[in-house]
Amino acid sequence: INVTDDALDLIAIDSNGGMRDAIGLLDQLNAYTNGDIKKDDVVLLSGRMSDKEIYNLFEQICNDNIKECFDEIEKFDGMGKNFVYICEDIIKYLRDSYLKLQIGETTDIMKILPNDKIIDIIMMFNSAISDMKNAKDKKIFFDLTIIKILNILNKQTNVCDIKKEFTE
């Protein structure tokens, strides 16, 4: 079996340190990939979100493409993605990008998101995870978090505008 380091990291995270869970996930991945396991394979199998999907979602948000943004979220829901994992993946992606910015590296997401809002956005997703822990419908809290982010990034957007766009 050939497993990349970033795939191993995700396997460890998804198994919560449990050896049996890690072995079970590794076994499933091995059958799915014929022994060549990459991060994207773990993302696909575990209901996580790829860096490209995160970037595309934030591109829709930053461009105030509200309908397209929520269409993407519906697509994630239809694919069976776990919204707690999605929040965790977004937090990690934004944190890593923000840390790179602090050492002088630029990432694609930092080119579209205002740097002074990154920590606020991370905290919103962290709060959403807490709210989701006991919720039956986790997607509702994810949707509300996206609406909050739309409201802080795009001053012309508000909940009334979102409702109007979906009813037109």
Disulfide bonds with the S-S distance in Angstrom:
none
